[in-house]
Amino acid sequence: MTAPTGAQPTTGTPTATDDVDARDTLSFPPPADFAAAAVAHDDLAEAAAADRLQFWADQARGLLDWRTPFTRTLDFDDAPFAKWFDDGTLNVAENCLDRHVRDGHGDRVAIHFEGEPGDTRTITYAELTADVERAANMLQDLGVGVGDRVVVYLPLIPEAVVTMLAVARIGAIHSVVFGGFSAESLRARIEDAGAKVVVTADGGWRKGSVAPLKPAVDEALEGEGTDSVEHVLVVRRGGNDIAWNDRDLWWHDAFAEADEHHEAQAFPAEQPLFILYTSGTTGKPKGIVHTSGGYLTQAAFTHRNVFDMHPESDVYWCTADIGWITGHSYVVYGPLANGVTQVLYEGTPDEPGPGRWWDLVDRYGVTVLYTAPTAVRSAMKAGRQIPDARDLSTLRLLGSVGEPINPEAWHWYRQVIGHDRTPVVDTWWQTETGGIMVSALPGITKLKPGAAQCPVPGILAEVVDDDGNRVGPGGSGYLTIAEPWPSMARGIWHDPDRFVETYWSRFPGRYFAGDGARLDGEGDIWLLGRVDDVMNVSGHRLSTAEIESALVEHDGVAEAAVVGADDPTTGQAIVAFVILTAAAADGVDRAATSEELRQFVGRRIGAIARPRQVVIVPELPKTRSGKIMRRLLRDAAEGRVVGDTTTLADGGIMAQITELM
Ligand code: WT7
């Protein structure tokens, strides 16, 4: 673990160091009209500070419908394994659907769906409820019961949302695997989760053509450890030809056969809702477990207050895929619990042209947009004439997530997309935290470009030094959470020890997030990037170890070291250094082998893990005790003068590597 160093965000175009103080105090007060109508008020923070547990209990009661009211707010006796509201019962799907229909909002649009080829569907709350009822029966007909796992490997289409909610409705557990992950990544997740059913599609639209999904499922199920799977439900989406097996069923057939009406049963607040796999510092992804009542409370609370949701008038759009936590909390659970109208778009931002996203904002009258800095930087690169040619005047609030947003991108986002008026909130959180933890509240907070700024009311986010002592304004160190929160992970699937070890042992009694952070003179939080071997590529988390193990599985590779290098668009980019086996090195065509290894990693893990560059080297920089000095490799990958090499076993190796690059 390396301590965070600079006061600069780790990504994006750096501002001159002597500008740091100026940036700390540059701020945008909330526009008066926005503040006057804002959902969040100062009394939230006051109430949370006065009695944190009472505050969360009030939120849980106010935002959700409980079948059995809870009397216990928090049980942390078995720390760090928390139970929230645990003697209460509720049905998550009913909270996202039926109750809005009951409250007279059945005709409100839940989802404006647009497929990449341009097909559209408008789905009201009444229709979505009906679809989920039928899908719940369909899953039960296939033998899915309480606590069973359903793996979801779908494009971003309405059936993905329907499946997640249907699983929730029957008290089963979903595990969504991003459609860009490979057959092997899918296999490993199916095995770890012990899935009974896999829901997939023939294919989905990406970059103007159909990307097949079903073949990866077939391949995964031929692999080891997947005997638990009894059925594969296949949505027809791409229209591409697919192979068919005995265990396969068309979604539309099974759906048509299922009963229309489904009585939702109540489940305990601590009923597991989903497992979502995320990369850690070792090779094996971790199955992060989230439960029902606390998770939904914080998803709904943050969605409402951070995004200033007025469900009767807003059109909200979060661009994340449901394969990531952002898609769980801020496409499915938060917005639907709040009864909001949202846009769901299947494809890529630049299909058929670079204006696609802004066409969607224009067409649906999007009021609140939530996306990642990498998308903002891509739009910047494409040029402001593209958004300028569309009517974006409905936008009134913009959000950012996934990595620190560099001030240049923040300003561009506000000026060009937000017509020089809208607040921009930078939200820090993680798969493990389940919901937003650090963010400005629009209408209240004076915004500082580049900073996530304030803990959400009811969240004790604190920066500590190496010894676990809180730092004061101007100090820097590690971001930690000092007290449990409702949407915190309840553990790692089947691996409680790893949960304790990874998050709760670095600073006893505190949750350690893995991020460096500093406090400015006013005590606002600035995130500084990861302090472990986790990379952040386009807002997606990848571990260096995972990519290194994929590389050494290739016959020609003897050893590999991977680093995340700063990249102007993706935040970080993957750069791999490999030593070939003697046989492979003999008369090697370097360019062809590098390309082959890039593709190999893409096939093993998924396209997002494909390195930007694979450098074939004669040796890696190692200390005399054999430890690889990744810091030096990062210097080389970022084109910097290589740091101190005096502790290396072979002092000349870095000169050779720099030469090779
Ligand atoms: C890691 C979590 C939470 C949804 C997206 C990623 C980084 C996330 C920010 C932000 C600085 C951020 C952190 C964190 N991160 N948002 N606003 N500012 N860093 O979820 O895959 O679980 O990754 O993403 O490093 O630890 P994830």
Residues whose N, C-alpha, C, O or C-beta is under 5 A from the ligand:
A	BS01	WT7	T326 S400 V401 G402 E403 P404 D426 T427 W428 W429 Q430 T431 E432 A513 D515 L527 R530 G539 H540 R541
